Structure formats: structure tokens, C-alpha cells
Amino acid sequence: MALLAQAGAVAPAPAAAGPEPSAPEVRVVPPPSAPKDAPADPSAAVAPGGQDGSAPADAEAKPAGGPGEEPAGQPPAPAGPVSPDPLIRLPTEAKEVVLTIDDGPGPLTERFLAVLEAEEVPAVFFWLSGSRSLPLAAEVVRQGHQIGTHTVSHPRLLQLQPGEAAAQITESQAALEAAAGVPVRFFRPPYGEHDRQIREIAAARGMSTVLWTVDSRDWALADDPEQIVANVLQQVKPGALILIHERAQTLAVLPDLIRALREAGYTFIPLPEPDPLPRAVASDG
Ligand SMILES: [Zn+2]
């Protein structure tokens, strides 16, 4: 009986200690949508010098009655098209936030995982599929986290030919799905740069374009990591999507960040999976 159901099993939060396997945590929540335009994303995997993340975009999304509690363990099979509206904030007035971690996988990924496991916090990893192999993807999912694509190589998508941009999105999704063993339902464009065409490419593959509510600006704070925590606390609000990166300074303050948010009354939740559009609207070239 060594076989664990592929992603189909339901398991509660991962234990604090020990490498105990737990199935991907998937909660079914009303589909969020928050149409508005994106901020610039300074989340360069390479060199963030000079990039300036603008103020976080915010969108007034309708409260949808809060997240559902139903623990459905099964990931949505081959996803149909979803709404191309970008997600900037969850439509909830509950003090719930989503921790999103960009630009991995990298040398710090396992240490981020260790902190998240110890603190019992689910997170969403937006990974680049091209920079290295993805051996940790299945483990990330097994620990109850989610994986989204951040493209193959972190280009500015709007500067590419449409075919190249599409390839960045679809190839990375395929690579991450193969590595993780579950559908990848989330896409975060590098630098937050996107247009409707980009979002529709993702949506046609069942992925929601996920931006953020709170920019920690951690990439710029190697010398002042405590400011990362302060930045988040200043901007956090119910339903916030919090943007951090796999950086050393962020890892250093991650336990403080989690504690501070909890002390402020917030809990960490997974991203709700996007609902497929009604079939009539579907078009998948
Ligand atoms: Zn990035």
C-alpha cells in the first residue's frame, strides 16, 4: 500500500515536523475576479536594478461570501478556458491572505519550504521552468503548496512576438505540470507586464493571471530586511495577495513576516482554483 493517490487524496495541513507526506491542499472557493490593470513587477530573476515597482494595484472585488470550507482534494482535470480577467485580490472581507513567492526554483527553495512547513503556511510558488530542472515541484505540491508559472525565462512578454510570448506561457505550464504531476492553474507575468492577449493565452489553458495586492519590495531590501515586514504590514488587507521572492533577505524575515501577519489577525489560505468558463465561450485554437 505504498502508493499514494496522485493528488487525489485529501489531507489536512502538513505536520510541523518531519517529512510527513501530505496531499495537495485544494479548497474550492468561488471564482475570484478583479479586473483592473497591473502594476509593474520588479520581480526580475536577474537584475532588479532600477526597476521600480509601482504602487500596488487594487481592485474592488465583490465579496463572494468568503471561501468555501469544502475540502475537495481533487485537482481539476485538464482545465478548460477560464476568465482572462487578472486576479489582484481575493474577493473576501475575511482576514485571509495568500502568500505568493516568485522567481524560483533556486538554491533557497528548500529552506523556504522548511519555514513554511514549520509555520504551517500554504504558499503559491510562481516558478520559471527554464532556469533549472524542477525536481522539487512534486514535493512542493505534496507539502500542500501550489505552483504557478512565471514563464520559461522571465522575459518582458509584451516585447516578444505573440508566438514567443505564447510559448513562454504554454511551455512553462507543460514543464511544471510534468514535474509537479498536477494541473498548473496560475500564471504570473514577469514584471506584471501583460495585456489582454497575454491573459487570454493563459486563460485558454485554464490558467488565471495572478497579480498581487501587496508588493513587499523585498528584492530591493537586501540591506534592510525588516523593512520587508513593515512594507507588507502597511499594505495588507483582507484578501490580499502578498508578493515576495526567493531571496536571502526574504528568507531571513519570513518567520517574522508570518508571525506579524498572524498577530494582526490574518490567516494564510491557498489560491482558489479558477472555474472554467461556460463551454460556449470556449475557444482553444
Ligand atoms: Zn519575477
Residues whose N, C-alpha, C, O or C-beta is under 5 A from the ligand:
A	BS01	ZN	S43 A44 A45 D102 D103 P190 Y191
